[in-house]
Amino acid sequence: MEKEPKVAVVTGANRGLGLETCRQLAQAGLQVVLTSRDADKGRAAAADLAAGGVKVTAQVLDVTDARSILRLRDFLAAEYGRLDVLVNNAGVFLDPLDQGRDAASVLHAEVETVRASMETNLYGPLRLSQALIPLMQGRGRVVNLSSGMGQLTEMNGCCPGYRFSKTALNALTRVLADELNDTDIKVNSVCPGWVRTDMGGPDATRSLAEGADTIVWLALLDENGPSGGFFRDRKPLAW
């Protein structure tokens, strides 16, 4: 009897690193659910992958909307009865760098910008973990898309909304990994590096394929793989 493919959810996946992660996971044989806030953009991204011979399923998801998360949970339960991989990729960079470094200083930061950053970059993954980890039934992988800008060991000034939210996401990774320590659910953070995406810009040093490599590696960890870690290029980073 042929074994059913593992089921993966990738958030914010209609473009950039999310889309590339969907491509690589599907090519590895997983049943991938590509999620995006905009239904049309999600379907278009899935169609683009299909044109290249890669099949995924598109679903609407707004990570800041608790009801949207529950609708995704209900879809997964009804369609597959389980979940094996959750990639929390959806993220925002809202600090006003385009207005100069002073505008992005913590001394001038708008609390609403920080709050909106946390809604997507921290509370979204938190809500998704609460809703979807039970579908893993004690076996699964959670990959949180963090950043070197969230490292306390190398913390600099500027961009407090993004920095605070990614540092907090790393804390969520550690807390989840500890609470799930007696299961085969592994939870890790990843810094993909500076990647040529809409967020990273055209001058970034890494391709989408390079940026997605460690994400996919963590999503496919075997039972002996790490949990509660922070990685770039498949190597541990200091918190």
N, C-alpha and C positions, 0 to 999 in steps of 0.2 A: 504494500500500500504506500503510495507516494505521500511524503510528509508535506503538510500544508506550509506555505511560505510564511515567514515571520511578517508581522504587521508593524509598520512604522508611521508615525505622524511627524511631519515637519511643519513648524509654524512659520508664518511670514515667508512663504516659499514660492511666490509667483515670479521672483527675480533673484538675482544675485546669489549669495551663498546658499540661501534656502533652496533655490531651484537646482543649483549644482549638487547639493546634498541629496535631493530627491533623485537626481539622475544617477549618482553613484550608488545609492542604496538600491534603487530598482535594478541596476545592472548587476548588483550582487545577489539578486534573486528575491528581494523583499517585496511585499505588497505595500506600496507607499501611498499614503494619503497626504496630498499636497494641499495645505490650507493657506487661505488668504482672506483679507477683509472684503475684497471686491470679488464678487462671483465671476464677473466677466473676465477679469484679469487672471483669476485662477484657472478658468476653463481654457483661456488662450495659452497659458503656460503649459498646461497638460497636453494641449493639442500640439504645441511645439515639440515637446518631448516625444509624443507619439509619432510625429513625422520623422523623428530620428530612430524609431524602433524601440522607444522606452515607454512603457505603459505605467501610468499612475492614475490615481483617483483624486479629483478635485473636490474640496469641501470648503464652505465658508467658515471662517473663524475670526472673530475679533477678540484678541486676548485680554482686552480691557472690559469686556462684557461677560459677566458671570453666566447669563442666560445662553449666550453663544457657546461658551465652553460646555455647558450641560447638554446643549443640542449635539455637539460633536461627540461627547461621551455616549449619548444615546445612540447615535449613528454607529459608532464603533461596536457597541455592545450588540446591536441588532444585526449588523452586517458581518462581523467577524467573531464576536463573542470574547474578544481579548485584545490586548495590545502588548507588543514586545519592545518597541523602541519609541521614545519621545525625545525629539530634538527641539529644544526651546530656542529657536533661532530669531523669532520676531523681536525687533529692537528699534529704538529711536535714539537719535542724537539731536537734542533740541537746544543745546547751549548756543548762544548767538556768536559763533566764531566769525561770521561774515561781517560783523560790526566791529571787529578788532578784539585784541586780547583783553583789554580793559572791560569790555562788555561781557566777556565770558568769565570774569573774575568772580570768585566766591564773595567778594565784598560788594558786588553789584548784582548778584544772582537774584532772579525773581523766584520766590518760593513756588509759584505756580508752575514754573519751568521744571523745578526739581520734582514737584509732585507728579507732573505729567510723565516725567522720565521714569519715576518709580512705578507708576501705574502699568506701563508697558514692560519695562525691563526687569522688574522684580515681582510685582503683584500678579502679572500675567502668568509667569512660570510657577508661582506659588499656587494659584488657583488651578492651573492645569495639572500640576502634580497631585493636588488633593483630589481632583476629579478622575484622573486617568490612571494613576498608579494602582488603584484597586483592580483595574482591568488586567494588570500584569500578572496577577495571581501568584505573586512571590518570585517571578522570574522576569527580568527585563533590564533595559538600559535607559538611563536618562542622561542627556547631554545638554548642558547649559552653555549657551554662547556668551562668553564673558569677554574680557579685554585686558591687555596689559595696563590700560589706564585705570583698572580697578585694583591693581596690586598695591598693597600697603607698603611693601618693601621698597618700591620705586615710585611712591606717590609724589606727584608734583602739583603745582597750582593749575588753575584754569579748569573750566568745564565741570563744575561741581555736580550738575544734574546727571551727566553721564557717568562720572567717576563714582559718585555715591551709589548709583543704581547697580553698577557692575560689582562694586565691593560687596554690596548687600546680596547680590546674586551668588557670589562666591560663598557667603555665609549660609545661604539657603542650601547650596550644594553640600557643605559640611554637615549641616543639621540633618538633612535627608539621609545622607550616607550613614550617619551614626544611627539614626532611628531604624534604618532598614538593614542594619549590619547582620541580622540573623536570617536574612533572606538572600536570594540570588538576584536581587535588584541592585545594580551598580549605578552610582550617580557621580558624574564628574563635570568639571568646568573645562572650557577650552578657550584659548586665545588663538584665533586663526591667523594673527599677524595683520599686516597692512595690505589689504586686498583691493583689487580694482573692482569696486562696486559703486553704486550711487553714493553710499556713505563714504567709502574710502577715497573715491575720486580717481581720475585717470592716471595720476602720477604714482599711485601705489605700486609697491615692488612685487606683489604676488598676484598670480592668476587665480581665478575662481577654483580651478582644480587643485592648486596648491593649498588654498585656504580651506577647502572642504576635506582635505585628506585626513587630518587628525579628528575632525568631527565624525567621519565615517568609521575610522579606526575605533573610536570610543563607543560608537553605536553597535559595533560588531564584536566587542570584547568577548573572549571565552570565559569560562567559569573561573579561571585563574587570574583574570585581569584585575586592575586596580579599581578602587572605589574611594570617593572622597578626595580626589586629586584635582590639580589644575595643570593643564598641559598645553604646550605648543610644540609643533613638529614631533609629536609622539613622545616628548620628554617632559618631565615634571618641571613646573614653575614654582618659585617661592610665592606664598600668598602675600 
